[in-house]
Amino acid sequence: MRLKIMPLKKSFSVHRVPLILFLCQLMSALEVPLDQLENLVQPPTITRQSPKDYIIDPRENIEIQCEAKGKPPPSFSWTRNGTHFDIDKDPLVKMLPNSGTLVISITIEGKAETYEGVYQCTARNERGAAISNNIIIRPSRSPLWTKEKLEQITILKGQSLVLPCRPPLGLPPPIIFWMDNSFQRLPQSERVSQGLNGDLYFSNVLPEDTREDYVCYARFNHTQTIQQKQPISVKVHSMDELNDTITANLSDSEFYGAKSYIERPPKLLSPEGRTSHKEELRENVLSLECIAEGLPTPSITWTKEDGELPINRTSYTNFRKTLNINLVSEADSGKYKCTARNPLGFVEHTISVTVKAAPYWITAPKNLVLSPGEDGTLICRANGNPKPKISWLTNGVPIEMAPDDPSRKIDGDTILFSDVQESSSAVYQCNASNEYGYLLANAFVNVLAEPPRILTDANLHYQVITDRPAMLDCAFFGSPIPTFKWFKGTKGSVLQENTYIFHDNGTLEIPVAQKDSAGTYTCVVRNKLGMAKNDVHLEIKDPTRIIKHPEYKVVQRGGKVSFECKVKHDPTLIATLTWLKDNGELPNDGRFSIDNDHLVIMNISDEDDATYTCVANTSLDIVSASAVLRVVAPVYDRPNPPFDLELTSLLERSVQLSWIPGDENNSPITDFIIEYEDSLHEPGIWHHHSDVPGTQTTAELKLSPYVKYSFRVIAVNSIGRSLPSEVSEYYMTKAAEPEENPTAVEGIGSEPDNLVITWQPLKGFDSNGPGLQYKVSWRQKDGDDEWTSVVVANVSKYIVSGTPTFVPYLVKVQALNDVGFAPEPVIIIGHSGEDLPMVAPSNVHVNVVNSTLAEVHWEPVPPKSIRGHLKGYRIYYWKVKNSSKRNKRHVEKKILTFNGNKTHGMLPGLEPFSHYMLNVRVVNGKGEGPASVDRVFNTPEGVPSAPLFLKIVNPTLDSLTLEWDPPSHPNGILTAYTLKFQPINSTHELGPLVDIKIPANMTSLILRNLSYNTRYKFYFYAQTSAGSGSQITEEAVTTVDEAGVHPPAVGADKAMASRQVDIATQGWFIGLMCAVALLILILLIVCFIRRNKGGKYPVKEKEDAHADPEIQPMKEDDGTFGEYSDAEDHKPSKKGSRTPSDRTVKKEDSDDSLVDYGEGVNGQFNEDGSFIGQYSGKKEKEPAEGNESSEAPSPVNAMNSFV
């Protein structure tokens, strides 16, 4: 026998329905209890499966779930992409025991991409086959951002700006956010915000928006990875910052946009235009966005045309720029209008919203359990937009292809069954689909012939509180579905529905149980195959009641309170009593105690102010009652002021003060404070004299001479201080000599020939009598002179004149008044005034430590020459420029001071390869002494800074031109440049590194014979004798052949042509240029000869003399052109000549000629025997004195100088 207790909560009432109707309902929803009935067959039912769109982590094993139940237990099979998936042939795939779940092990070997596809699970037994959804397996992807070089954005204050994010396409799509390089989120506001597309929008920019690290991040949650875009640099200028020079040299195109900083009405940045369209699926979140620019910053409002926004489902984000509507339905379709407004105007945008819907269930098919010969119905109704198409399958096969079943008739979304037989058992699948998705539901038809069985345990005992509902269970199963009846007592009649409620599952409900409801109840179930019954027993118990409730209490702080709570309950039940404070447990505090029915709280504090509840509960019910405790403060206050002050025992240096305390006001007086006023020296100012305990009402007060006293008393308790008492009578003490001397005595000279003696004067209270004066005395410390003294009035300074420079003195200051002198004062040591040092440091020498650091040594000056307190030594040093650039008025001198008696110091931060001068001076309190002799030193060479820039220009199929500027700080003589480069393939892997040494006088270089359509990375730095400097890097790509001609393979015919080939490298072009150059050379030589002779001739003569310049002879020895000369052929060239007599070309005369780009003797470099690539480059300009080119004479150079 088991005891079952009715739940404490009330059961809701159900409508009474005719027995036939609820039997029909029961028939349509009956579930076969496999765990309670043995030997009962049932078709398979899918109980668990993976989601339709299953995105997996490619770093983990793939698990595709498929669980099903049925009797006998079902077997499982899988299809992949519509065909059978044989898991036995793949060693990486296994199926879990007693399950259809697949585990694909890819963590050790295998790739997730191999197993992409559409999977479907089938669970099958002798009664039918159930199928899962189509499970689409896709590995998550978090691709890298495409590398890009982002130029700095320069923009005027007030303009709008959009920073694009454009993240890589991932699976699933990433979450976008903007941060800086320190991984701090960038602040957003109504002015600056992130759009739904991830871009960062500025309605108008401000100077504080200037930064170099606007970074867009994409977080791929599935793989827990974050990808980062290259930082974007933004520089915001205001018009005031742009001076005339910048304004004259910057064009509008150099700024982001062209509008100046002016106020303007709003304009939409997103979406564009006046109208747009948005489509969303039912039950999704509809997000509409409007982002506007303007100055001042616009605000956004939203409305819906011909309707109201749904209040409970509407929210705004992104500073009201985004409207979100949750769980959208077809009713939310319509036109939504956003309005951007500022004081200068407004702009509107209308978004037409259409809500579509993937299929959703109206009535999903439910399992049918029928007995042979019965009728039944499977209904599959779904809705969507557009209307979904309904199709049926049987055991996973389209119903049109399944074997005919005479008991089955299909009528659209309904299957009608009549006169079913055991062979009619099957699993039916309903598929509802449209262009936005599909629904798939399995529902079996199980034809069984089973006599009734009662599933509820026999002889259960129920206990219920009076006037509560009672629920008596009678779960059953049978096929055909049995009918059931309830009886009370062994000979009772059938219970009727007018008093009782019968639930579909066989449960009997007694809405209001009374004492006479107790007894034995019998449940009887029948069908045509048999009958079963079961008895249950009901006991009715008395309710638990609180017969004395705790009462509301008001208690003063520090008091005691008791709450009483008396309980009455059913004697057969055990009741427990619990106390709560504000619905929580009582504090774990010894002040709280529970004594039977009472809660007692001692020494109450403010924290005890609360609601206290007593809770009485049994196994069947629970009751409670509450009372409020209010804690109030007693009538406490500060004490009243003392009164009746009296002075007695009047002596020269003491007096006795007595008083009467005022009312304590419920708080004991702890102290009395005695204050006094000196009306002779400081009238109206009260000073603290002493404190006495609160139990004392008299005090003996010590007094000072020559003071006119009056007293008052203040009482103190825990609340605070009382008001001061009335003032006592006056009492004047007699005068006496001073007891103290001035403090803070000092002797410091302000000039080289004086001594200034200062002190802190005594206060009037300390003068002890009238006629306060001071006796000032001094003498030299190291001499035999007597003390010199002078008496001065009540001042704080005396100046002694005519003293030697910086000599120590003994000084003392003594107070005196009309009565006498104070005690002998303390003697202090002072000094007369300082003067500038007389001697410069000697033997100054410099040790250069490295290119930026030097150590300076010197001999200290004699102490007597310092003529003051030694503060240290000061080094002046400066960089000496060459004579042509020297400007003494603008020499920048640097100063380093070394405190104390130092003899050396370090000079940091020097510039390498520089000429410096320095001197050293001693410093005292007056100032600096004379400078030492200037010393010269040089810093050695250092490594150079990075080149100013590296540009790659004129890319062709197989060559790149590099241009650069030397380092801004060479820190020595540049010896060479080093260029290293390597190709980068499509997977961002680096190829072999090539190293080229370049002469220091070159500023450009052409790299030839490079690979077609290939990205190269370059590393470039300068060198001095001290080593290599900082490098600068750059990337560039050779061009692609638009004609579609691919680069020839090794050994292939090299004659393949392309429209993208640089014509400057083609033979025909070189030949043509040589011919033109030859013609020009011959003409220039003839003109030069004629001009030297002074002869003049017409064009006709020139044409006759040089009919064909291409047939002029050439020397056989060096290949140069034949010379036309006369008597003056060997004279030096005139100033205007383009070529010197030795046929070399000065750089200053050939900057614009092809010599800058032609191939000379240095046109090719080889290292370690490997071909590096041909190049030629510009050389540094030669000095103005006319140094000739270091390049060897060449006919090509001579010709190019005239081209």
Stockholm file with secondary structure:
# STOCKHOLM 1.0

chainA/1-1203         MRLKIMPLKKSFSVHRVPLILFLCQLMSALEVPLDQLENLVQPPTITRQSPKDYIIDPRENIEIQCEAKGKPPPSFSWTRNGTHFDIDKDPLVKMLPNSGTLVISITIEGKAETYEGVYQCTARNERGAAISNNIIIRPSRSPLWTKEKLEQITILKGQSLVLPCRPPLGLPPPIIFWMDNSFQRLPQSERVSQGLNGDLYFSNVLPEDTREDYVCYARFNHTQTIQQKQPISVKVHSMDELNDTITANLSDSEFYGAKSYIERPPKLLSPEGRTSHKEELRENVLSLECIAEGLPTPSITWTKEDGELPINRTSYTNFRKTLNINLVSEADSGKYKCTARNPLGFVEHTISVTVKAAPYWITAPKNLVLSPGEDGTLICRANGNPKPKISWLTNGVPIEMAPDDPSRKIDGDTILFSDVQESSSAVYQCNASNEYGYLLANAFVNVLAEPPRILTDANLHYQVITDRPAMLDCAFFGSPIPTFKWFKGTKGSVLQENTYIFHDNGTLEIPVAQKDSAGTYTCVVRNKLGMAKNDVHLEIKDPTRIIKHPEYKVVQRGGKVSFECKVKHDPTLIATLTWLKDNGELPNDGRFSIDNDHLVIMNISDEDDATYTCVANTSLDIVSASAVLRVVAPVYDRPNPPFDLELTSLLERSVQLSWIPGDENNSPITDFIIEYEDSLHEPGIWHHHSDVPGTQTTAELKLSPYVKYSFRVIAVNSIGRSLPSEVSEYYMTKAAEPEENPTAVEGIGSEPDNLVITWQPLKGFDSNGPGLQYKVSWRQKDGDDEWTSVVVANVSKYIVSGTPTFVPYLVKVQALNDVGFAPEPVIIIGHSGEDLPMVAPSNVHVNVVNSTLAEVHWEPVPPKSIRGHLKGYRIYYWKVKNSSKRNKRHVEKKILTFNGNKTHGMLPGLEPFSHYMLNVRVVNGKGEGPASVDRVFNTPEGVPSAPLFLKIVNPTLDSLTLEWDPPSHPNGILTAYTLKFQPINSTHELGPLVDIKIPANMTSLILRNLSYNTRYKFYFYAQTSAGSGSQITEEAVTTVDEAGVHPPAVGADKAMASRQVDIATQGWFIGLMCAVALLILILLIVCFIRRNKGGKYPVKEKEDAHADPEIQPMKEDDGTFGEYSDAEDHKPSKKGSRTPSDRTVKKEDSDDSLVDYGEGVNGQFNEDGSFIGQYSGKKEKEPAEGNESSEAPSPVNAMNSFV
#=GR chainA/1-1203 SS CEEEECCSSCCCCCCCCCHHHHHHHHHHHCCCCTTTCSSCCEEEEEEEECCSEEEECTTSCEEECEEEEEESCCEEEEEETTEECCGGGCTTEEECTTSCCEEECCSSSCCGGGGCEEEEEEEEETTEEEECCCEEEEECBCCCCCCCCCCCEEEETTCCEEECCCCCCCBSCCEEEEECTTSCBCCCCSSEEECTTSCEEESSCCGGGCEEEEEEEEEETTTTEEEECCCEEEEEECGGGCCHHHHHHCCGGGSSSSCCSCCEEEEEEESCSSEEEEEEETTSCEEEECEEEEESCCEEEEEETTBCCCTTTEEEETTTTEEEESSCCGGGCEEEEEEEEETTEEEEEEEEEEEEEEEEEEECCCCEEECTTCCEEEECEEEEESCCEEEEEETTEETTTSCCCTTEEEETTEEEECSCCGGGCEEEEEEEEETTEEEEEEEEEEECCEEEEECSCTTEEEEEETTSCEEECCCEEEESCCEEEEEESTTCCBCCTTTCEECTTSCEEESSCCGGGCEEEEEEEEETTEEEEEEEEEEEECCCEEEECCCCEEEETTCCEEEECEEECCTTSCCEEEEEETTEECCSCTTEEEETTEEEECSCCGGGCEEEEEEEECSSCEEEEEEEEEEECCSCCCCCCCEEEEEESCCSSEEEEEEECCCCTTSCEEEEEEEEEETTTEEEEEEEEEEEETTCCEEEEECCSSCEEEEEEEEEESSCBCCCCCCCCCEECCCCCCSCCCEEEEEECSSTTEEEEEEECCCGGGSCSSSCEEEEEEEETTSCCCCEEEEECSCSEEEEESCCTTCEEEEEEEEECSSCBCSCCCCEEEECCCCCCCCCCEEEEEEEEETTEEEEEEECCCHHHHCSCEEEEEEEEEEECCTTTCCGGGCCEEEEEEESSCSEEEECSCCSSCEEEEEEEEEESSCBCCCCCCEEEECCCCCCCCEEEEEEECCCSSCEEEEEEEESCCCSCCCEEEEEEEEECTTSCBCCCEEEEEETTBCEEEECSCCTTCEEEEEEEEEETTEECCCEEEEEECCCCTTCCCCCCTTSCTTCCCTTSCGGGCHHHHHHHHHHHHHHHHHHHHHHHHHHHTCCCCHHHHHHHTSCGGGCCBCTTTCCBCCCCCTTTTSCCCTTCSSCTTSCCCGGGCTTSGGGTSCCTTSEEEETTEEEEECCCCBCCCCTTTCCCSSCCCHHHHHHTTC
#=GC SS_cons          CEEEECCSSCCCCCCCCCHHHHHHHHHHHCCCCTTTCSSCCEEEEEEEECCSEEEECTTSCEEECEEEEEESCCEEEEEETTEECCGGGCTTEEECTTSCCEEECCSSSCCGGGGCEEEEEEEEETTEEEECCCEEEEECBCCCCCCCCCCCEEEETTCCEEECCCCCCCBSCCEEEEECTTSCBCCCCSSEEECTTSCEEESSCCGGGCEEEEEEEEEETTTTEEEECCCEEEEEECGGGCCHHHHHHCCGGGSSSSCCSCCEEEEEEESCSSEEEEEEETTSCEEEECEEEEESCCEEEEEETTBCCCTTTEEEETTTTEEEESSCCGGGCEEEEEEEEETTEEEEEEEEEEEEEEEEEEECCCCEEECTTCCEEEECEEEEESCCEEEEEETTEETTTSCCCTTEEEETTEEEECSCCGGGCEEEEEEEEETTEEEEEEEEEEECCEEEEECSCTTEEEEEETTSCEEECCCEEEESCCEEEEEESTTCCBCCTTTCEECTTSCEEESSCCGGGCEEEEEEEEETTEEEEEEEEEEEECCCEEEECCCCEEEETTCCEEEECEEECCTTSCCEEEEEETTEECCSCTTEEEETTEEEECSCCGGGCEEEEEEEECSSCEEEEEEEEEEECCSCCCCCCCEEEEEESCCSSEEEEEEECCCCTTSCEEEEEEEEEETTTEEEEEEEEEEEETTCCEEEEECCSSCEEEEEEEEEESSCBCCCCCCCCCEECCCCCCSCCCEEEEEECSSTTEEEEEEECCCGGGSCSSSCEEEEEEEETTSCCCCEEEEECSCSEEEEESCCTTCEEEEEEEEECSSCBCSCCCCEEEECCCCCCCCCCEEEEEEEEETTEEEEEEECCCHHHHCSCEEEEEEEEEEECCTTTCCGGGCCEEEEEEESSCSEEEECSCCSSCEEEEEEEEEESSCBCCCCCCEEEECCCCCCCCEEEEEEECCCSSCEEEEEEEESCCCSCCCEEEEEEEEECTTSCBCCCEEEEEETTBCEEEECSCCTTCEEEEEEEEEETTEECCCEEEEEECCCCTTCCCCCCTTSCTTCCCTTSCGGGCHHHHHHHHHHHHHHHHHHHHHHHHHHHTCCCCHHHHHHHTSCGGGCCBCTTTCCBCCCCCTTTTSCCCTTCSSCTTSCCCGGGCTTSGGGTSCCTTSEEEETTEEEEECCCCBCCCCTTTCCCSSCCCHHHHHHTTC
//
